[in-house]
Amino acid sequence: MYKRVFSICVIIVLWASSLWAQSADALLDELARTTSERSAERLVDQIWSTWTYPDTTTDQHSAMDLGVQAMRANALDQAEDIFSKIIDQNPDYMEAWNKRATVRFMRGDVTGSEADIYQVLIREPRHFGAIAGLGMINMKLRDFAAALNAYERVKTINPFAIDAVSIIPDLKARLGIVDL
C-alpha cells in the first residue's frame, strides 16, 4: 500500500512541477489580457517568483537570494560575482542573467548589461523587466526611438506597467509624436 501511495505522490509532484514550469507562459498570457491593475500586480508578482526561483537547486536559489541582498546593499562587485557564478553553473537560469544585467547597468557597464539582456530575451522574449532595462539603456544612449519601442513592447506584455505608462508620453514628446 505504501508503494502505491508513494507512486501516486510522485506522479502528483511531477505533474505539479510541469504545471509550474509552464506557469510563466500562462501567467504572461493572462497578464496581457488583464483589465485590472490589481490583477496585473498579482500576476507580475507570480511571474517574478517563477522567474526568480525556477526549477533549479536550492543552492542556486540561496545564491540568488545572496546576490539580490548584495545588489540591494550596493555591493555591486559581489552581486555581479554571485550572478556570474550562477550563470556559469546554469546558463539557462534566466533571472541570473537579468539580475547581472541590472547590476552591470548600475555600475555603468551599458555594453555588458545589454549583452546580458539579450541572453534573457533569448530565453524569454516576453521578459518585461529585461525589455524595460533595454529601454533604460536606450534612454541613457539618447536613442529615444529605440527606448519608445522597448517601453511600448513592455506595455503590450503588461498594460499596467508603471514605468511604461509614465515614460511613453515623455518619449513621444521628445520624438515629436502626437497621439490623436
Secondary structure, DSSP 8 states (H G I E B T S, - for coil): -HHHHHHHHHHHHHHHHHHHHHHHHHHHHHHHH---HHHHHHHHHHHHHHHHS-SS-HHHHHHHHHHHHHHHTT-HHHHHHHHHHHHHH-TT-HHHHHHHHHHHHHTT-HHHHHHHHHHHHHH-TT-HHHHHHHHHHHHHTT-HHHHHHHHHHHHHH-TT-HHHHHHHHHHHHHHT----
